[in-house]
Amino acid sequence: MDFVKLNEKVWDKNVETGYVWTQPVSSQEVMKAKNGEWNIVMTPTKAVPKEWFPERMEGKDVLCLASGGGQQGPIMAALGANVTVFDNSQEQLNQDIMVAKRDGLKIKTVQGDMRDLSVFEDASFDLIIHPWSNGYIDNVLPVWEEAYRVLRSGGVLISGFANPIEYIFDLKNLNEGKFVVRHKIPYSDLTSISEEELKELVLDQGEGIIFDHTLEDQIGGQIKAGFLIGGFYEDIGGSALDEYINSSIATKAMKL
Ligand SMILES: C[S@@+](CC[C@H](N)C(=O)[O-])C[C@H]1O[C@@H](n2cnc3c(N)ncnc32)[C@H](O)[C@@H]1O
């Protein structure tokens, strides 16, 4: 199955149905950002600490990686950064294009798969913003390697991703607030559940094909690619587990 193509269609459709991660920022938020009042998220609720960003954003080359939807890109552009938004879904990118036109911002958009950033030259960005999205690919290691390559020395990669604990549970039961341990990590919609379940739980409900990676691949993978981890926090994941444990993570990784 071509899961990248399928997930592209799912996200195009999500824009049509107004799913939360496709809803762009308002003109008022852009205006506030221009006046220095802003925040962005990598995980469901917590704002990324301001000290994770360069002190001055004007003129910085920023790549918003798998980050379409008109959310992080327009805020970075309102701060004066040169923003490129890269995403697999053209409809998600169209949200950024719409905000840019509406609010007089300059944003470049590129459609592609986050595992292959060969359209970008080595050392061409100062900052990469990578909100919760690597659950849509089967292998996160190429993303960390590519991010390292396209960042300049002194550059920063800010990422959000899932704590795999959520995926050890049977999804149908979890959605009903029941905890039934079932799956091994790494998890894959393509191999961890039956075809019937894939159709019912994943495709019919418009979730797309999800993978869940080990923390070794998520955090160890960034370190292996050459990064130094300089920031870490947790946030809710948006499931029944929230009552017991935060299941999303954000990291700040630095290329020295
Ligand atoms: C949860 S949304 C994250 C973007 C959103 N701006 C946010 O604030 O969280 C996940 C994004 O990942 C994108 N995506 C999924 N698979 C991808 C892939 N293989 N390469 C690049 N982007 C991908 C989707 O199109 C979607 O825009």
The ligand as an ORCA input file, in Angstrom:
! r2SCAN-3c Opt
* xyz 0 1
  C      -1.024     16.901     12.646
  S      -0.656     17.708     11.103
  C       0.640     18.778     11.585
  C       0.540     20.128     10.924
  C      -0.119     21.203     11.666
  N       0.288     22.489     11.099
  C       0.061     21.266     13.180
  O       0.029     22.331     13.727
  O       0.183     20.258     13.880
  C       0.243     16.480     10.228
  C       0.755     16.977      8.874
  O       1.669     16.035      8.361
  C       1.506     16.009      6.953
  N       2.078     14.761      6.436
  C       1.624     13.500      6.571
  N       2.451     12.627      5.959
  C       3.472     13.366      5.444
  C       4.655     13.039      4.716
  N       4.956     11.795      4.399
  N       5.484     14.052      4.364
  C       5.194     15.346      4.660
  N       4.081     15.711      5.347
  C       3.242     14.733      5.747
  C       0.001     16.108      6.773
  O      -0.349     16.457      5.452
  C      -0.351     17.151      7.833
  O      -0.332     18.446      7.312
*
